[in-house]
């Protein structure tokens, strides 16, 4: 049972994942937030960094760190068309 939640800084999270031999999603780098949702959805589409033969599920956007962290996910329409219900 999970009793407590907290957000770690990215470096701390990577260290713990490496110690536990847990893979992490590879970062694509810093991207400026697009002006429109259509542009954001276009960026969500592309090949997976983990499996270049597969379309990626989408992009996770992360701003800030610790308790001031804000994150959300843009899901690729191609991914939804194939796997969504």
N, C-alpha and C positions, 0 to 999 in steps of 0.2 A: 504494500500500500504506500502511495506517495503521500508524505505528510507535510513536506515543505517544498516550495519552488523558489528558484532564484536564477538570475541570468548571469552568466560568466562573460568576461571579456573574451574576445575571439581567441587570443593567444592561450588563455587558460583552458578554453574548451578544446582547442587543438591538442594541447599537451595531454589532457585527460583522455581524449579519444585515441591518441597514439599509444598511451600506456595500456589502454584496454583493447588495443588492436581493432578499433571501430573506424570504418571508413567515414570520411566527411565529404559532403558535396563540394566539388572544386569551385572556388570563386571565379567568376568571369572578369573580375576587376571592377573598377569604378565606372559607373554609367550615370549620365545625367538623366534625371526623370524627364520623359517626353512630355510634350505639351498636351497630347490627347490620349484618350484610352485606346484608340485605334493604333497609334504608334507604340504604345506600351504592349499591346497584344502582338504586334509584329515582332517586337524584340523578344517576346516569350517563345517564339518559334525558332527552331534550329535543331541541330544535331546535339545529342547528349555528349557531354565531356567524358562520361564513364563508358559509354557504348556508342561509338560514332555511327553504327548502323541503325540506331534508333533515334526517333524524334525525342527531344527533351520534353519533360512534363511542363516546364515553365520556368519562371525566375522567382527567386525570393529576394525581396528588397529589404535591406536592413539599414537603419539610420540610428546613430547614437550608440551608447553602450550602457551596460548595467541596467539600473532601474529606469533610466531615461530612454531606453531602447524602444524603437518602434520598428515593426516588421510586418510585411504582408507578402502575399504570393500572387503573381499573375500567371494563370494557367493557360497554356497554349490551346488555341481552338482546334488545331490538328490533333493534339493529344485527346481532347475532349471528344472529338468526332469519332476517334478510334476506340477509346476506352470508357467514355462517359456513359451514364445511363440516362 
